[in-house]
């Protein structure tokens, strides 16, 4: 069974801080990695994707991938209360996505 | 506006009843997926389809059935054999056959037992 594990939450950070969300995966054949944000009662929305080792930045979000360590992370800089949500890590080998259970983030004003 | 439409938003099932959840997409995506999400948990794959008239079981297919008669449509039937159907059901779609294609989700259907 391919597994995706995320750091246990909930995670609480003050407004303006950096939130760090981590994810490890078991399948070395994984090719693509995604972060989805899910607000309470809503469906997941894609916020970042990463395919190559290193960092990828998009606004306040930075995704980091280390295939040797089978590790992917999401950093949120200058966290805002509107970032409070559950963040889902998803990994694919090209055939189907496998999701982690999510990390709940709360940003306190 | 391109997107994925799920209906109904809320659905109630009586004992012994089959219910069907609708999923339609106008993104011209080849692949469509059904997931189940229980409170505080991640998404679990029920069924997926890469092309019309073909579909594969996911991790929790028992008690569910699907059809894919049209590219745009992928309805999910929750049968009476599914003894614990209360959950949030999410439909997704993606381009198939090209690397690095993310899945995009509809707004979901909440199913409860009466």
Interface residues (C-beta under 8 A of the other chain):
Chain A: X4 X31 X32 X34 X42 X43 X44 X45 X46 X49 X51 X88 X90 X94 X96 X97 X99 X100 X101 X102
Chain B: X33 X40 X41 X42 X43 X44 X45 X48 X58 X90 X99 X100 X101 X102 X103 X104 X105 X106 X107 X108
